[in-house]
Amino acid sequence: MRRLPWLVLLALLAACAESTVSLDGDLNEGEGTTQTFGELAGPRLRIVAANLTSGNDALYDAPGTRILQGVEPDIVLIQEFRVGNKTEAAARDWVRSTFGAEFSYYREPSRPKPNGVISRYPIVASGQWDDPRVNDREFAWARIDLPGEKDLFAVSVHFLTSNGGDRSAEARVVTNKLRELVPAGHYVVVGGDFNTDNRNESCFRELSGVVDTTGPHPADHRGVQGTNANRNKPYDNVMVSGNLKARQRAVNFGGRDFPAGAVIDTRVYSPLAEIAPAQVGDSRAPQMQHMAVVKDFEWPERPVGDEPPPVEEPTTPADAGTVVDAGAVVVDAGAPPVAVDAGQPLLVLNEVLTNEPGTDAAGEFVELVNMGTAAMDLSGFIIADGAAHRHFFASGTVLAPGGVVVVFGARAGIPEGLTQAVPASTGTLGLSNSSDSIKLKDRSGRVLQSVTIPGLSDGVSWVRKVDGSVESSWEAHTTSSMLSASPGVRSNGAAF
């Protein structure tokens, strides 16, 4: 089921706590602005608990990243929030590339295994509460300004594995702090890695004073609820206050519903295309010890029992070479000319550089242009080559009319001053210098446009003869221009 964009996001507010990061602002500043790509979010609020590190150093590497991209969260309660070299810069870049530039986050400072909260909506206050049983992490909390009159108070926890008594003491701290902090009537979610052996543990009874701990509980499509690697213990949970639970709805991926919420185990999930870019081996990555837990809630606020806004389905069937996606027209290269009606987007695969200047593959790029008259939602769209999927557009990526977005092999390859550019979500484009086939796919994996690039000289791109024309053939950039490539602009260097 497609989630239609219907809400223009507010500009993210700067966080009150010192380590809350608005992705286009600087760390530790009192103010900041966040660039957003456009309209975003559907009639649901998706909250995910995630302790998805892997490898000997327990980092958010590709397996955990792909799972999070596949489930398209609005809010993530994250544990062991460590990426790359474990710096704030690495965390900030990871949040941007994984979820989108409109997301902000809070991560505990100066902790070896920090908890955190990542949010599509503005984090207006945040901080940490002392965990009395452990020294390498605390409890991370954030106040999130959801659309509507009530805020969401989100707490990310990582309880000890030692024994139920320790976990009960940890839960008591969280319960007492929430009672002190949360104004009457606002929403609460407590989620993360509880390391619990069963649902009869006293920590759940402690938390029941602020969140609903009763079932039914999330499960995979076979009905299995366990979230540890062996799938026999309820390690990970998303638990919400009663007023938010009243708005809970089934989680939907593709054609599959999870009435009580979903446990994501890529080893058994089928078909995986529903949660692309997740791969079958992600949940069996070395040292991957947990599964993601997903819950959805009706949003925005409205009286419980009201029907959600109707979802507009496309009324025009797709012709050969044309995909009609809720009003969006995407034309396959080589298809007959298609007239674009007023108020429709027209997405064009326009320029590709497979043979980067020199030897730094970060400079490879793929350029898309919207030549239509309406915005195009690229959430979940895929750029692939002959070998693999190379980039998955983050949820909420929207291309304005006349807009351009350029996907580079890595952030280091993005030229200074080019703002409409993102690094490949997999960490590389990995395009072949000799010859390669570049494909643009929709969120279901269907090929929309493709082009085969011949071997070209270093730094010379393959570009449409007529910029932005789906009817145009391709040529080497140097054939009709003094430039060797033109990422983000027309072949002659002018703006689109």
N, C-alpha and C positions, 0 to 999 in steps of 0.2 A: 504494500500500500504506500503510495507516494505521499510524503508529507509536504503539503503546499506551503510556500512562503506566504505569510499573511500579516506579519508583525514587523515593523521597522524597529530594530533594537535601539535602545537608548545608548548614548555614548557612555562608555564605562567610566564610572567615577573612580577617583584615586582612593586607595584604601587608607583607613586610619592607622592601621598597624604598620610597623616599619617595614615588614617583609612582604606585604601584599603588593603584587606586581601587576600594573597595567601595561600590556605588552609593548605599547609604543611610548611609554614614559620611562624615566630613569628610576633605578632602585632608590628607595629611601627618600624620595621626594614627596612633599606634601600634596602635589598636584600632578596630573598627567592626563594626556588625551590618548584615546585609542582609535586607530583607524579601523573601520569596519568595511567589509566588502559589499554589504548591501542587506537586503531583506533576508529573514532567517526565521527558523523555528516554526513548528507546526502546532496543532492543537493538542500538545502534550508536553509534560515536563519529565525528562528521563534522568534518573539518578542511578549512578553506578558505583559499587564498591570494588576497589581494585588493589590487590597486592600481586602484581603481575611481573615482578622482576625475574630475571633469569641469569644464568652464568655464575661463575665462581665469585664474582664481585657483587652479585645481586643488584643489577642495574636494569633500567627500562631500556632494553634493547629492542630489536625489530619484532620479536614475537609478541611481547606485551603491547608494544605500540600498535601493531596491526590489529590486535583484538580490540583495543580501545577505539581505533578508527572505525572498525567494523560495526560496533554497537552504537555509534553516534550519540554520545551522552550530552546532556546539557550541564550536568554537575557530576563531578567525580570526587569521591572520598578516597584518597590515595594513600598508600602506605609505602615505606622505604623509598621515598621520592628522591631517587638518585639517578642522574643521567650523565653519561659521558665522563667528564673530569669532576663531576659532583659540585660544580660551581653554580651560582645563581644564573650566570650567563647561559650555561648549558641548559639549566631547567627552563629558562625563559624561551630559548630557541626551540626546545623540544615542545613546549606547550603550543607555541605559535605554529610549528610545522605539523603537529599531530592533530590539533583541534581547530586552529584558525586564529587570526590576529585579533578577533573580537573577544577572545577568552582572557580572563585574568586568573590569578591564583594567589594562594597564600601557602608558604612552606615554612615549617619551623626552622628558625636560624640555629646554626651551631649545634646540630644534633647529628650523630653518625647515621641514624636511621629515621629521618624526619617523616612525620605525617604531613598531609597537606589537603587543601581543598582547591579544586579547579572549577571555574564557573563561566558559563556563557553570559550570565547576568552580573551586574556590578557587585563587587564585594565592598561593602561600605564600612566594615569593621572586622577585625580578626585578631587572633592571638593564640596563646597556648596555655594550657593548664597542666600543672605538675602531675606526672604519673608517679604515685608513691612507691611503686614496686620496681621501677626500672630507671636507668640513667641515660640510655641512648636514644630515647624519644619521649615526647610528651603527648598530650591530646591537642590536636589542632582544631580550632573552631573558626567559623566565619559567619558573619551576618550578610545575607545575600538579598539584594533589592530586586525581588521578583516583580514583574508587572502585576499591578493590583495594589490593594491596600495593606496587605500583610507581607512581612519579610519572612525569609526562611533562615533559621539558625541551624547550621550544619556542623557536625562534629565528626572528625576522622579519628578512629581509634585503632590501636594495635596492642591488644592485650597479651599478657605473658603466656607462654606454653606451660609454665611450671605446675600450677594446680588451680583447682576451682576457687579456692579461697583467695588467692591473689587476684584472680579475674573479678571476683565479687567486690573486692576492695577497690579495684580500678573503676568498676561500674558505679560504685557509690559516689566516687569523686565526680564523675561525669554527671550523674543525676543531680547532685547538690548544686553544681555549678550552673546547670541549665535552669534550675529552679530560681537561682539568684538573677540570672541574666535575661531570661526571655519574658517580654511583656505578655500579658494575658491575650490569648486569641491568635498569636502568631504561630507559624509552623516550625516544626523541629524534625530533623533527621539525624540519626546516629548510625554510622556505618563504617565498615572496614573489616579488619582481620581480628576476630574475637578469639581465635584458637580454641574454641569450645569443643568438648568431646561429645556433648549431646545438648538437647534443648531443655533439659531439666536442671541445668546448672543455675546456681543462685544469682549469677551475674544478670541473667535475664529478668529475674524477679526484682532485682535492684533497679533495672532500667525501666521496668513496667510503669513506674511513676511518671515518666516523661514521654515514653513512646510505647506504641502497641507492639508487644512481643509475641502475640498469638499468630497462628496460621490462618489460612494456608500459606505455605512458604514457597519461595521460588524453586524451580526445578528445571532440568533439561527436558528435551522432548520425550524422553523415556520415563519421566517421572522421578528421576534420581535427584535428591536434594543436596547431597554431600558436596562440599566445595574444596576439600583438600585433594591432593594429587590422587589418592586412592578412592575418592568419592564416597567415603563412608562417615564423614564427620562434618558438622555444620560450622566450619571455620569462619566463613564470611557472610555478612548480613547487611541489609539495608532496612532499618526500622524507623518508622515515622510516627509522629503524633497522631492522635485519633482524628483530628480535623483534616489532616492531609490523607490519612488512610481512607477516609470517606470518598476521596476523589481518585482512588487507585483504579486503574484500568489495565486490561491485558497488554502485555508487551507484544508487539508485532514485528516480525522480520519477514519481509516478502509475503508469502502466503501462510505463514505459521503464527499462531497465537499461543502465548504463554499466560494463562489467566492470572496466576499468582506472582508473576515475575519469572525471569529467565536466569538459569545458571549456564554460563557459556563454557563448554568444553569442546575445543576444536577437534579433539581426537574422535568424537562421535557425532558432532553436529553435521547435519546433511539437509539440504545442499549448502555448502559453504559459500556459494555465491550470494546467499542472503545476507551474510555478514562480511563480505569482501571489504578490505584486503586480507582478512584473517586466513591463515593457511592451516592445513590439517595438523602439521607438526608443531604449531605454536604452543599448545597446552602441554606438549611433551618436551619442550625445550629444557636443556639442562638446568636443574635447580628451580624449575617452575613448580611451585608448591601449592598454588591456589587457582581458583576459577573466578572469573568476574561474575558479579551478581547485578542484575538489571531490574529496576522497577519503573513503571510509567504511571503518570498521574494526569488527569484531565486538567488542561490549562487553556486559557487564562481563568482567573477566578470567575465563577458564576454559581448560582444556587445549585446545590447538589440535586441531581435528578433532571436538570435541564439537558437537552440533547446537545452534543457538540456541533459546531458549525458544519454545514454540509461540505463534503469534499467534491470539488468540481472535477468531473472526469472529462477527458477529451472527447469531442463528438465527431471529429473527422478521422476516419481510419487512415492508417499509415500506408502510403503507396510505396512502390519499389524505389528504394533509394531515399525515402523520406521517413523520418520518425517524428510523429506528433506526440509530444510529451506535455500534457496539460497546457497547451498553447504554444509550446516551444517548437520551432521548426529547425531540424538539424539535417543538412543535406549531404549525402554521400558524394565524394568526389566522383565525377563521371556520370552522375545522374542527370536526367533532363532538367532544364532550368525550372526553378520553382519560384512562383510569385509569393513574396512575403507580404501578408496582410498587415495593415496598420495595427500596432499593438502586439506584434510578435517578435521574439528574438530570432536571430539567425547566426548560428555558431559556425565559425570557419577555422579549420586547421590551416594556418597561413604561412608559417615559416619554421624550418627545422635546421639546426646545426648539429651534425653528427661527428664531424672531425674538428674538435676544439682547437683553438690557437695553441700552439706548443704542445705540451703533454699533460696539461691540467684538465682532467675530464670534468671538473666543476663548471667549465665554460660551455659545455653542451647545453642546448636549449630547445624547447618546443613552444611555439607561440600560437595562441588562440585569440580570435577576434570575434566580437559580437557585432555583426553588421545589421542587426535588426533594429526595431524601434521599441523594444521592451527588454527588461532585465532577464538574464538567463541564470537559473539556479544550477550550478555545477556540482552540488553536493554529491559525493560518491562517484563522479565521473572518473575515468581511468585513462592514463596515457601508458601505452605499452609499446614494446618493439617486438622483433621476431623471437626474442628469447624469453621475455617475462613482462609482468606488470611492473612499471617503473614509478608511477606516481598516482596517488589517489587524492582527489581534491577533498579537502576537509569539509565537514558538514558546515553549511552556512556560507560557502564560497559563492558569491553572486557576481556576475559580470554585467555591468551596466550597458545600456545601448551605446554603441560606439566604443565600448571598452575593450581593453586588451589585457591578457594575463600571459606571462612568460614563465615557464617552468624550467629552472636550471638544474644542472647536475648536483650542485651543492651551493650553499649560501655564499661561499667564497667567490663563486663565479658571477654573481649578480653585479652588474656595473653600478658604480656609485651614482645615485640620483634616480635610478630606475625603481619606482615605488610599486608598480603593478607586476611584481615578480615574486615567486616563491621557490624554495629549494625542493627537490624531489623528495617525497615523503619516505621513500625506501632508502634514502641516503645516496642514490646515484641514478643517473639515466642509463649509463652503461651502453651507449650506442656504438655500433661498429663503424669504424672509419672507412672500411672498404665498401660496404653496402648494408643497408638495414631497412626494414619495413616499420614505419611508425603508424600506430593505430590510436584513434580516439574512440573510447567506448563509453556507453552510458552506465548508469549505476547497476544495471543488471548484467553487465559484461558484454552487451551486444555491440558489435563494431558499427560505428556511425560513419567514420571517415578514415581513410588510410592512404598512405603514399610510400612508395619505395624510393629510397635515397641512394643514388649511385655514389661511388667514391669521389670525393672532392678534395681540393687542396685544403691545407690547414686554415681554419678560420673562415672558410667560405660556406655560406648556408645554401639551402635549397628553398626557394621561395615561389609563391604564386606570381605569374607574370603580371597579373592585375591584382593588386593588393585587395584582400578581403572578398574576392570573387570566387564562389564555389564552382563556377563554370570555367574558371581559368586553369590552364595547364601550369606546369612547374618549370623552373629553370635555375641555373646557378646564379647566385645573387650578383656576381660580377658581370653577368651578360649584359644587363641594362642599367647598371648603377656603378658609380665610382666606389661605393661602399662594399665591403665583403660580407657584411651581415647587418641587420637592423632590428635587434630585439626591442619590442615595445613601441616601435614607430614604423611608418611606411618605408618602403625600399629606398626612397629618396631622402629619408631622414625627417620628413614632416610628420606631424602628429596625425593619428587617425581621426 
